[in-house]
Amino acid sequence: MSIIIKSLASAVVTAFILIIAKFFGPKLAGAIGGLPIVFAVSYILITLSDKTASKDFLIGGIYGAVAAIFFSVILIWLNVQFAKTFWLNFVIAYLLCFCLSLGLVYLILVK
């Protein structure tokens, strides 16, 4: 049941960010959808006395932010080098970002 609630919460936040992007532009949506949401949710979890979940969520958010920066840099570089294959560039950058995130979690958190 927990995974369903988390998935629904994620869907609501994603929908909210996409609506902001549609009406106010991608810069504002990116700023709102970035790390500040992670800190806000962590603060809510802390106030609910669930410090373990908030700490893990915050750490995961920081890893996600690092991976997002990596994704952006790789995608920009790929689009400069291979401008005609922008969809393939997106897939490659996304896969590399996923591998980086997974690697960070396994190297740092799982011992």
KOLKE-950395 format. One record per residue (C-alpha): residue in one letter; chain; x, y, z. Coordinates in Angstrom, 1 decimal, decimal comma. Layout:
BEGIN
ATOM  r  c       X       Y       Z
ATOM  a  A       X       Y       Z
...
END
This chain:
BEGIN
ATOM  r  c       X       Y       Z
ATOM  m  A     0,0     0,0     0,0
ATOM  s  A     2,9     2,3     0,8
ATOM  i  A     4,2     2,1    -2,8
ATOM  i  A     0,8     3,1    -4,2
ATOM  i  A     0,6     6,2    -2,0
ATOM  k  A     4,2     7,2    -2,9
ATOM  s  A     3,4     6,7    -6,6
ATOM  l  A     0,3     8,8    -6,4
ATOM  a  A     2,1    11,5    -4,5
ATOM  s  A     4,8    11,5    -7,2
ATOM  a  A     2,2    11,7    -9,9
ATOM  v  A     0,5    14,7    -8,3
ATOM  v  A     3,8    16,5    -7,9
ATOM  t  A     4,8    15,7   -11,5
ATOM  a  A     1,4    16,9   -12,8
ATOM  f  A     1,8    20,1   -10,8
ATOM  i  A     5,3    20,8   -12,2
ATOM  l  A     4,1    20,1   -15,8
ATOM  i  A     1,2    22,5   -15,3
ATOM  i  A     3,6    25,2   -14,1
ATOM  a  A     5,8    24,5   -17,1
ATOM  k  A     2,8    24,9   -19,5
ATOM  f  A     1,6    28,2   -18,1
ATOM  f  A     4,7    29,9   -16,7
ATOM  g  A     7,7    28,3   -18,6
ATOM  p  A    10,2    25,6   -18,0
ATOM  k  A    12,6    27,7   -16,0
ATOM  l  A    10,1    28,2   -13,2
ATOM  a  A     9,0    24,6   -13,3
ATOM  g  A    12,6    23,4   -13,1
ATOM  a  A    13,3    25,6   -10,1
ATOM  i  A    10,2    24,4    -8,3
ATOM  g  A    10,7    20,8    -9,3
ATOM  g  A    14,2    20,7    -8,2
ATOM  l  A    15,8    20,3    -4,8
ATOM  p  A    13,5    22,6    -2,9
ATOM  i  A    10,7    20,0    -3,1
ATOM  v  A    13,0    17,4    -1,6
ATOM  f  A    13,8    19,7     1,3
ATOM  a  A    10,1    20,6     1,8
ATOM  v  A     9,0    16,9     1,8
ATOM  s  A    11,9    16,1     4,2
ATOM  y  A    10,8    18,9     6,5
ATOM  i  A     7,2    17,5     6,5
ATOM  l  A     8,5    14,0     7,3
ATOM  i  A    10,7    15,4    10,1
ATOM  t  A     7,7    17,1    11,7
ATOM  l  A     5,8    13,9    11,5
ATOM  s  A     8,5    12,3    13,7
ATOM  d  A     9,7     9,9    11,0
ATOM  k  A    13,3    11,0    11,0
ATOM  t  A    14,6     7,8     9,3
ATOM  a  A    12,4     8,2     6,3
ATOM  s  A    13,2    12,0     6,0
ATOM  k  A    17,0    11,4     6,2
ATOM  d  A    16,9     8,7     3,5
ATOM  f  A    14,6    10,9     1,3
ATOM  l  A    16,9    13,9     1,7
ATOM  i  A    20,0    11,9     0,9
ATOM  g  A    18,2    10,4    -2,1
ATOM  g  A    17,2    13,8    -3,2
ATOM  i  A    20,8    15,0    -3,1
ATOM  y  A    21,9    12,1    -5,1
ATOM  g  A    19,1    12,8    -7,6
ATOM  a  A    20,2    16,4    -7,8
ATOM  v  A    23,8    15,3    -8,6
ATOM  a  A    22,5    12,9   -11,2
ATOM  a  A    20,3    15,6   -12,7
ATOM  i  A    23,3    18,0   -13,1
ATOM  f  A    25,2    15,1   -14,7
ATOM  f  A    22,2    14,4   -17,0
ATOM  s  A    22,1    18,0   -18,1
ATOM  v  A    25,8    18,2   -18,8
ATOM  i  A    25,9    14,9   -20,7
ATOM  l  A    22,8    15,8   -22,7
ATOM  i  A    24,1    19,2   -23,7
ATOM  w  A    27,4    17,7   -24,7
ATOM  l  A    25,8    15,0   -26,8
ATOM  n  A    23,5    17,5   -28,5
ATOM  v  A    26,5    19,6   -29,4
ATOM  q  A    28,4    16,6   -30,8
ATOM  f  A    25,4    14,8   -32,4
ATOM  a  A    22,7    17,4   -33,1
ATOM  k  A    20,6    15,3   -35,5
ATOM  t  A    20,1    12,4   -33,0
ATOM  f  A    18,6    14,4   -30,2
ATOM  w  A    16,1    11,6   -29,1
ATOM  l  A    18,9     9,1   -29,0
ATOM  n  A    21,0    11,6   -27,1
ATOM  f  A    18,2    11,9   -24,6
ATOM  v  A    18,0     8,1   -24,1
ATOM  i  A    21,8     7,8   -23,7
ATOM  a  A    22,0    10,6   -21,2
ATOM  y  A    19,0     9,2   -19,3
ATOM  l  A    20,6     5,7   -19,1
ATOM  l  A    23,9     7,2   -18,0
ATOM  c  A    22,1     9,3   -15,4
ATOM  f  A    20,3     6,2   -14,1
ATOM  c  A    23,5     4,2   -13,9
ATOM  l  A    25,2     7,1   -12,0
ATOM  s  A    22,3     7,2    -9,5
ATOM  l  A    22,3     3,5    -9,1
ATOM  g  A    26,0     3,4    -8,7
ATOM  l  A    25,9     6,2    -6,0
ATOM  v  A    23,3     4,3    -4,0
ATOM  y  A    25,2     1,0    -4,2
ATOM  l  A    28,7     2,4    -3,6
ATOM  i  A    27,7     4,7    -0,7
ATOM  l  A    24,6     3,3     0,9
ATOM  v  A    24,9    -0,4     0,5
ATOM  k  A    28,0    -1,8     2,2
END
